[in-house]
Amino acid sequence: MNATQRAEIFARLQAANPAPTTELEYGSPFQLLIAVLLSAQATDVSVNKATKKLFADAPTPAAMAALGEERLADYIKTIGLYRTKAKNAIATCNILLAQHGGEVPQTREALEALPGVGRKTANVVLNTAFGEPTIAVDTHIFRVANRTGLATGKTPLAVELKLLKSVPEAYRRDAHHWLILHGRYICTARRPQCERCPIADLCEYKGKALP
C-alpha cells in the first residue's frame, strides 16, 4: 500500500466521521484514565454501565481513594478482573495524589509508572485527554491494520510504530479512533462487512467479499 492510498483511506474515514472520539464516557482526564484502565478485556458498554454511578459518587482521585479497594470493587464487579482493577485503580489514585497533585500526568513515562497502565492505556490518555497524535493499538486496530495492509506487523508495538510513520500527519491525531470504530463496526473479526466498507477498494485483504 502506498502513501496515496493511505491518505485516501483516512480522507474517507474523516469524511464519514469528522470528529471521532472514544465511546467511553468520562468527564475529566482522571475519569478517562480510570475508564481505560477498567476497559482491559471488557467492552466499553460494560465499563460505561459501571462508571456511571462510580464517577457520580467518586469523581476525583481523592474521592475514589477514600472508597478503598473493597467499596470500589462493589462498583465495578460486573467487569472482568474487577478485583485486580480495583487494586490498581486505588493505587493509581494514591500515586496521583502523592506525586502529581491529584492531576493526571501528561508524559508517557509517568503514565506507564501507574499500576495497571501499559503503553496502550497511556496512548489512549495522551491522545484523547491531551490531544497528542498517539495511536493505541488494541485488537481492533491490530486486525484492521494487518488485514487492510495499512500497517502490517506481528506485535501491537510493531503496528503502532508503522502507523506513526505511515499515517499522514493531518490525520494522525484522530487515526486511533477511526481505526478502532472501523474495526468494531465494519471490519469485524468474524466477518468483515466489506459490502458496506468505505475503503474496500483500497483494502488489500485477499478474502474480501464484494457484491
C-alpha positions as protocol buffer text, in pm:
chain_id: "A"
residue {
  index: 1
  type: MET
  ca { x: 0 y: 0 z: 0 }
}
residue {
  index: 2
  type: ASN
  ca { x: 144 y: 337 z: -99 }
}
residue {
  index: 3
  type: ALA
  ca { x: 121 y: 680 z: 61 }
}
residue {
  index: 4
  type: THR
  ca { x: -154 y: 797 z: -174 }
}
residue {
  index: 5
  type: GLN
  ca { x: -373 y: 501 z: -81 }
}
residue {
  index: 6
  type: ARG
  ca { x: -315 y: 558 z: 290 }
}
residue {
  index: 7
  type: ALA
  ca { x: -407 y: 924 z: 259 }
}
residue {
  index: 8
  type: GLU
  ca { x: -725 y: 834 z: 71 }
}
residue {
  index: 9
  type: ILE
  ca { x: -823 y: 581 z: 337 }
}
residue {
  index: 10
  type: PHE
  ca { x: -806 y: 842 z: 611 }
}
residue {
  index: 11
  type: ALA
  ca { x: -969 y: 1107 z: 397 }
}
residue {
  index: 12
  type: ARG
  ca { x: -1270 y: 878 z: 357 }
}
residue {
  index: 13
  type: LEU
  ca { x: -1279 y: 782 z: 725 }
}
residue {
  index: 14
  type: GLN
  ca { x: -1267 y: 1151 z: 814 }
}
residue {
  index: 15
  type: ALA
  ca { x: -1547 y: 1234 z: 569 }
}
residue {
  index: 16
  type: ALA
  ca { x: -1766 y: 966 z: 730 }
}
residue {
  index: 17
  type: ASN
  ca { x: -1684 y: 1077 z: 1086 }
}
residue {
  index: 18
  type: PRO
  ca { x: -1525 y: 1423 z: 1108 }
}
residue {
  index: 19
  type: ALA
  ca { x: -1493 y: 1434 z: 1488 }
}
residue {
  index: 20
  type: PRO
  ca { x: -1432 y: 1082 z: 1619 }
}
residue {
  index: 21
  type: THR
  ca { x: -1381 y: 1012 z: 1988 }
}
residue {
  index: 22
  type: THR
  ca { x: -1381 y: 729 z: 2237 }
}
residue {
  index: 23
  type: GLU
  ca { x: -1705 y: 554 z: 2327 }
}
residue {
  index: 24
  type: LEU
  ca { x: -1601 y: 552 z: 2692 }
}
residue {
  index: 25
  type: GLU
  ca { x: -1794 y: 807 z: 2897 }
}
residue {
  index: 26
  type: TYR
  ca { x: -1590 y: 1039 z: 3117 }
}
residue {
  index: 27
  type: GLY
  ca { x: -1584 y: 1392 z: 3249 }
}
residue {
  index: 28
  type: SER
  ca { x: -1214 y: 1456 z: 3313 }
}
residue {
  index: 29
  type: PRO
  ca { x: -869 y: 1317 z: 3227 }
}
residue {
  index: 30
  type: PHE
  ca { x: -876 y: 1128 z: 3558 }
}
residue {
  index: 31
  type: GLN
  ca { x: -1207 y: 964 z: 3475 }
}
residue {
  index: 32
  type: LEU
  ca { x: -1082 y: 872 z: 3128 }
}
residue {
  index: 33
  type: LEU
  ca { x: -770 y: 714 z: 3283 }
}
residue {
  index: 34
  type: ILE
  ca { x: -981 y: 502 z: 3517 }
}
residue {
  index: 35
  type: ALA
  ca { x: -1226 y: 407 z: 3241 }
}
residue {
  index: 36
  type: VAL
  ca { x: -944 y: 291 z: 3013 }
}
residue {
  index: 37
  type: LEU
  ca { x: -782 y: 101 z: 3300 }
}
residue {
  index: 38
  type: LEU
  ca { x: -1113 y: -76 z: 3360 }
}
residue {
  index: 39
  type: SER
  ca { x: -1170 y: -148 z: 2990 }
}
residue {
  index: 40
  type: ALA
  ca { x: -896 y: -411 z: 2956 }
}
residue {
  index: 41
  type: GLN
  ca { x: -1067 y: -734 z: 2843 }
}
residue {
  index: 42
  type: ALA
  ca { x: -1405 y: -563 z: 2880 }
}
residue {
  index: 43
  type: THR
  ca { x: -1638 y: -376 z: 2647 }
}
residue {
  index: 44
  type: ASP
  ca { x: -1685 y: -1 z: 2656 }
}
residue {
  index: 45
  type: VAL
  ca { x: -2056 y: -62 z: 2715 }
}
residue {
  index: 46
  type: SER
  ca { x: -1990 y: -265 z: 3030 }
}
residue {
  index: 47
  type: VAL
  ca { x: -1741 y: -7 z: 3157 }
}
residue {
  index: 48
  type: ASN
  ca { x: -1983 y: 280 z: 3099 }
}
residue {
  index: 49
  type: LYS
  ca { x: -2254 y: 100 z: 3294 }
}
residue {
  index: 50
  type: ALA
  ca { x: -2022 y: 59 z: 3592 }
}
residue {
  index: 51
  type: THR
  ca { x: -1863 y: 402 z: 3585 }
}
residue {
  index: 52
  type: LYS
  ca { x: -2188 y: 597 z: 3558 }
}
residue {
  index: 53
  type: LYS
  ca { x: -2253 y: 561 z: 3931 }
}
residue {
  index: 54
  type: LEU
  ca { x: -1884 y: 535 z: 4025 }
}
residue {
  index: 55
  type: PHE
  ca { x: -1793 y: 871 z: 3869 }
}
residue {
  index: 56
  type: ALA
  ca { x: -2101 y: 1034 z: 4018 }
}
residue {
  index: 57
  type: ASP
  ca { x: -2001 y: 920 z: 4366 }
}
residue {
  index: 58
  type: ALA
  ca { x: -1621 y: 940 z: 4330 }
}
residue {
  index: 59
  type: PRO
  ca { x: -1528 y: 1183 z: 4051 }
}
residue {
  index: 60
  type: THR
  ca { x: -1176 y: 1267 z: 4173 }
}
residue {
  index: 61
  type: PRO
  ca { x: -865 y: 1074 z: 4282 }
}
residue {
  index: 62
  type: ALA
  ca { x: -921 y: 1179 z: 4644 }
}
residue {
  index: 63
  type: ALA
  ca { x: -1284 y: 1066 z: 4644 }
}
residue {
  index: 64
  type: MET
  ca { x: -1200 y: 736 z: 4476 }
}
residue {
  index: 65
  type: ALA
  ca { x: -906 y: 668 z: 4705 }
}
residue {
  index: 66
  type: ALA
  ca { x: -1136 y: 725 z: 5001 }
}
residue {
  index: 67
  type: LEU
  ca { x: -1358 y: 440 z: 4882 }
}
residue {
  index: 68
  type: GLY
  ca { x: -1086 y: 182 z: 4931 }
}
residue {
  index: 69
  type: GLU
  ca { x: -1047 y: -138 z: 4733 }
}
residue {
  index: 70
  type: GLU
  ca { x: -1349 y: -325 z: 4869 }
}
residue {
  index: 71
  type: ARG
  ca { x: -1601 y: -47 z: 4811 }
}
residue {
  index: 72
  type: LEU
  ca { x: -1457 y: 30 z: 4468 }
}
residue {
  index: 73
  type: ALA
  ca { x: -1482 y: -338 z: 4379 }
}
residue {
  index: 74
  type: ASP
  ca { x: -1855 y: -326 z: 4451 }
}
residue {
  index: 75
  type: TYR
  ca { x: -1898 y: -56 z: 4186 }
}
residue {
  index: 76
  type: ILE
  ca { x: -1709 y: -247 z: 3918 }
}
residue {
  index: 77
  type: LYS
  ca { x: -1789 y: -613 z: 3999 }
}
residue {
  index: 78
  type: THR
  ca { x: -1973 y: -657 z: 3669 }
}
residue {
  index: 79
  type: ILE
  ca { x: -1643 y: -604 z: 3484 }
}
residue {
  index: 80
  type: GLY
  ca { x: -1389 y: -882 z: 3433 }
}
residue {
  index: 81
  type: LEU
  ca { x: -1083 y: -891 z: 3661 }
}
residue {
  index: 82
  type: TYR
  ca { x: -1257 y: -637 z: 3884 }
}
residue {
  index: 83
  type: ARG
  ca { x: -1058 y: -711 z: 4200 }
}
residue {
  index: 84
  type: THR
  ca { x: -723 y: -659 z: 4029 }
}
residue {
  index: 85
  type: LYS
  ca { x: -857 y: -348 z: 3859 }
}
residue {
  index: 86
  type: ALA
  ca { x: -988 y: -210 z: 4190 }
}
residue {
  index: 87
  type: LYS
  ca { x: -646 y: -264 z: 4348 }
}
residue {
  index: 88
  type: ASN
  ca { x: -469 y: -90 z: 4058 }
}
residue {
  index: 89
  type: ALA
  ca { x: -718 y: 198 z: 4049 }
}
residue {
  index: 90
  type: ILE
  ca { x: -681 y: 273 z: 4420 }
}
residue {
  index: 91
  type: ALA
  ca { x: -303 y: 253 z: 4395 }
}
residue {
  index: 92
  type: THR
  ca { x: -314 y: 485 z: 4093 }
}
residue {
  index: 93
  type: CYS
  ca { x: -528 y: 736 z: 4283 }
}
residue {
  index: 94
  type: ASN
  ca { x: -282 y: 737 z: 4572 }
}
residue {
  index: 95
  type: ILE
  ca { x: 13 y: 797 z: 4337 }
}
residue {
  index: 96
  type: LEU
  ca { x: -171 y: 1079 z: 4160 }
}
residue {
  index: 97
  type: LEU
  ca { x: -237 y: 1244 z: 4497 }
}
residue {
  index: 98
  type: ALA
  ca { x: 115 y: 1190 z: 4635 }
}
residue {
  index: 99
  type: GLN
  ca { x: 322 y: 1264 z: 4326 }
}
residue {
  index: 100
  type: HIS
  ca { x: 112 y: 1467 z: 4081 }
}
residue {
  index: 101
  type: GLY
  ca { x: -106 y: 1696 z: 4289 }
}
residue {
  index: 102
  type: GLY
  ca { x: -413 y: 1490 z: 4206 }
}
residue {
  index: 103
  type: GLU
  ca { x: -373 y: 1554 z: 3833 }
}
residue {
  index: 104
  type: VAL
  ca { x: -315 y: 1304 z: 3552 }
}
residue {
  index: 105
  type: PRO
  ca { x: 43 y: 1338 z: 3424 }
}
residue {
  index: 106
  type: GLN
  ca { x: 91 y: 1425 z: 3059 }
}
residue {
  index: 107
  type: THR
  ca { x: 400 y: 1216 z: 2986 }
}
residue {
  index: 108
  type: ARG
  ca { x: 416 y: 856 z: 2875 }
}
residue {
  index: 109
  type: GLU
  ca { x: 682 y: 773 z: 3134 }
}
residue {
  index: 110
  type: ALA
  ca { x: 472 y: 899 z: 3425 }
}
residue {
  index: 111
  type: LEU
  ca { x: 156 y: 734 z: 3296 }
}
residue {
  index: 112
  type: GLU
  ca { x: 321 y: 397 z: 3246 }
}
residue {
  index: 113
  type: ALA
  ca { x: 453 y: 415 z: 3603 }
}
residue {
  index: 114
  type: LEU
  ca { x: 95 y: 395 z: 3730 }
}
residue {
  index: 115
  type: PRO
  ca { x: -31 y: 50 z: 3836 }
}
residue {
  index: 116
  type: GLY
  ca { x: -220 y: -128 z: 3560 }
}
residue {
  index: 117
  type: VAL
  ca { x: -128 y: 132 z: 3297 }
}
residue {
  index: 118
  type: GLY
  ca { x: 60 y: -2 z: 2997 }
}
residue {
  index: 119
  type: ARG
  ca { x: 157 y: 154 z: 2668 }
}
residue {
  index: 120
  type: LYS
  ca { x: -188 y: 118 z: 2513 }
}
residue {
  index: 121
  type: THR
  ca { x: -365 y: 286 z: 2807 }
}
residue {
  index: 122
  type: ALA
  ca { x: -106 y: 564 z: 2814 }
}
residue {
  index: 123
  type: ASN
  ca { x: -155 y: 623 z: 2442 }
}
residue {
  index: 124
  type: VAL
  ca { x: -533 y: 649 z: 2481 }
}
residue {
  index: 125
  type: VAL
  ca { x: -500 y: 905 z: 2760 }
}
residue {
  index: 126
  type: LEU
  ca { x: -234 y: 1108 z: 2580 }
}
residue {
  index: 127
  type: ASN
  ca { x: -444 y: 1113 z: 2264 }
}
residue {
  index: 128
  type: THR
  ca { x: -797 y: 1154 z: 2396 }
}
residue {
  index: 129
  type: ALA
  ca { x: -739 y: 1369 z: 2703 }
}
residue {
  index: 130
  type: PHE
  ca { x: -443 y: 1574 z: 2585 }
}
residue {
  index: 131
  type: GLY
  ca { x: -469 y: 1574 z: 2206 }
}
residue {
  index: 132
  type: GLU
  ca { x: -135 y: 1410 z: 2132 }
}
residue {
  index: 133
  type: PRO
  ca { x: -106 y: 1223 z: 1798 }
}
residue {
  index: 134
  type: THR
  ca { x: -52 y: 882 z: 1958 }
}
residue {
  index: 135
  type: ILE
  ca { x: -205 y: 559 z: 1830 }
}
residue {
  index: 136
  type: ALA
  ca { x: -311 y: 296 z: 2083 }
}
residue {
  index: 137
  type: VAL
  ca { x: -312 y: -41 z: 1911 }
}
residue {
  index: 138
  type: ASP
  ca { x: -586 y: -261 z: 2054 }
}
residue {
  index: 139
  type: THR
  ca { x: -723 y: -581 z: 1900 }
}
residue {
  index: 140
  type: HIS
  ca { x: -939 y: -384 z: 1655 }
}
residue {
  index: 141
  type: ILE
  ca { x: -657 y: -166 z: 1524 }
}
residue {
  index: 142
  type: PHE
  ca { x: -418 y: -461 z: 1511 }
}
residue {
  index: 143
  type: ARG
  ca { x: -667 y: -653 z: 1296 }
}
residue {
  index: 144
  type: VAL
  ca { x: -759 y: -362 z: 1067 }
}
residue {
  index: 145
  type: ALA
  ca { x: -401 y: -253 z: 1011 }
}
residue {
  index: 146
  type: ASN
  ca { x: -287 y: -606 z: 921 }
}
residue {
  index: 147
  type: ARG
  ca { x: -596 y: -709 z: 726 }
}
residue {
  index: 148
  type: THR
  ca { x: -610 y: -399 z: 506 }
}
residue {
  index: 149
  type: GLY
  ca { x: -234 y: -378 z: 455 }
}
residue {
  index: 150
  type: LEU
  ca { x: -230 y: -32 z: 612 }
}
residue {
  index: 151
  type: ALA
  ca { x: 45 y: -131 z: 857 }
}
residue {
  index: 152
  type: THR
  ca { x: 142 y: -495 z: 892 }
}
residue {
  index: 153
  type: GLY
  ca { x: 321 y: -628 z: 1196 }
}
residue {
  index: 154
  type: LYS
  ca { x: 336 y: -926 z: 1430 }
}
residue {
  index: 155
  type: THR
  ca { x: 302 y: -727 z: 1752 }
}
residue {
  index: 156
  type: PRO
  ca { x: 93 y: -427 z: 1861 }
}
residue {
  index: 157
  type: LEU
  ca { x: 411 y: -221 z: 1905 }
}
residue {
  index: 158
  type: ALA
  ca { x: 531 y: -305 z: 1553 }
}
residue {
  index: 159
  type: VAL
  ca { x: 194 y: -199 z: 1410 }
}
residue {
  index: 160
  type: GLU
  ca { x: 192 y: 119 z: 1621 }
}
residue {
  index: 161
  type: LEU
  ca { x: 537 y: 225 z: 1503 }
}
residue {
  index: 162
  type: LYS
  ca { x: 446 y: 159 z: 1138 }
}
residue {
  index: 163
  type: LEU
  ca { x: 125 y: 358 z: 1171 }
}
residue {
  index: 164
  type: LEU
  ca { x: 307 y: 651 z: 1329 }
}
residue {
  index: 165
  type: LYS
  ca { x: 540 y: 656 z: 1028 }
}
residue {
  index: 166
  type: SER
  ca { x: 279 y: 599 z: 757 }
}
residue {
  index: 167
  type: VAL
  ca { x: -36 y: 783 z: 866 }
}
residue {
  index: 168
  type: PRO
  ca { x: -32 y: 1134 z: 713 }
}
residue {
  index: 169
  type: GLU
  ca { x: 30 y: 1396 z: 981 }
}
residue {
  index: 170
  type: ALA
  ca { x: -303 y: 1569 z: 918 }
}
residue {
  index: 171
  type: TYR
  ca { x: -487 y: 1253 z: 1021 }
}
residue {
  index: 172
  type: ARG
  ca { x: -261 y: 1122 z: 1297 }
}
residue {
  index: 173
  type: ARG
  ca { x: -444 y: 1272 z: 1593 }
}
residue {
  index: 174
  type: ASP
  ca { x: -775 y: 1103 z: 1504 }
}
residue {
  index: 175
  type: ALA
  ca { x: -642 y: 788 z: 1336 }
}
residue {
  index: 176
  type: HIS
  ca { x: -669 y: 591 z: 1661 }
}
residue {
  index: 177
  type: HIS
  ca { x: -1045 y: 649 z: 1688 }
}
residue {
  index: 178
  type: TRP
  ca { x: -1122 y: 598 z: 1319 }
}
residue {
  index: 179
  type: LEU
  ca { x: -943 y: 262 z: 1312 }
}
residue {
  index: 180
  type: ILE
  ca { x: -1100 y: 136 z: 1635 }
}
residue {
  index: 181
  type: LEU
  ca { x: -1450 y: 227 z: 1521 }
}
residue {
  index: 182
  type: HIS
  ca { x: -1386 y: 78 z: 1178 }
}
residue {
  index: 183
  type: GLY
  ca { x: -1273 y: -248 z: 1337 }
}
residue {
  index: 184
  type: ARG
  ca { x: -1556 y: -251 z: 1588 }
}
residue {
  index: 185
  type: TYR
  ca { x: -1842 y: -195 z: 1344 }
}
residue {
  index: 186
  type: ILE
  ca { x: -1728 y: -272 z: 987 }
}
residue {
  index: 187
  type: CYS
  ca { x: -1400 y: -464 z: 966 }
}
residue {
  index: 188
  type: THR
  ca { x: -1515 y: -709 z: 1232 }
}
residue {
  index: 189
  type: ALA
  ca { x: -1323 y: -1017 z: 1340 }
}
residue {
  index: 190
  type: ARG
  ca { x: -1551 y: -1298 z: 1226 }
}
residue {
  index: 191
  type: ARG
  ca { x: -1689 y: -1149 z: 907 }
}
residue {
  index: 192
  type: PRO
  ca { x: -1579 y: -811 z: 782 }
}
residue {
  index: 193
  type: GLN
  ca { x: -1865 y: -609 z: 635 }
}
residue {
  index: 194
  type: CYS
  ca { x: -1684 y: -550 z: 305 }
}
residue {
  index: 195
  type: GLU
  ca { x: -2007 y: -475 z: 118 }
}
residue {
  index: 196
  type: ARG
  ca { x: -2057 y: -154 z: 318 }
}
residue {
  index: 197
  type: CYS
  ca { x: -1695 y: -64 z: 378 }
}
residue {
  index: 198
  type: PRO
  ca { x: -1598 y: 286 z: 257 }
}
residue {
  index: 199
  type: ILE
  ca { x: -1240 y: 179 z: 189 }
}
residue {
  index: 200
  type: ALA
  ca { x: -1299 y: -167 z: 36 }
}
residue {
  index: 201
  type: ASP
  ca { x: -1146 y: -73 z: -298 }
}
residue {
  index: 202
  type: LEU
  ca { x: -826 y: 40 z: -125 }
}
residue {
  index: 203
  type: CYS
  ca { x: -800 y: -259 z: 106 }
}
residue {
  index: 204
  type: GLU
  ca { x: -551 y: -539 z: 32 }
}
residue {
  index: 205
  type: TYR
  ca { x: -744 y: -812 z: 216 }
}
residue {
  index: 206
  type: LYS
  ca { x: -750 y: -1114 z: -14 }
}
residue {
  index: 207
  type: GLY
  ca { x: -1062 y: -1259 z: 142 }
}
residue {
  index: 208
  type: LYS
  ca { x: -1286 y: -958 z: 99 }
}
residue {
  index: 209
  type: ALA
  ca { x: -1632 y: -1032 z: -29 }
}
residue {
  index: 210
  type: LEU
  ca { x: -1780 y: -763 z: -250 }
}
residue {
  index: 211
  type: PRO
  ca { x: -2114 y: -778 z: -435 }
}
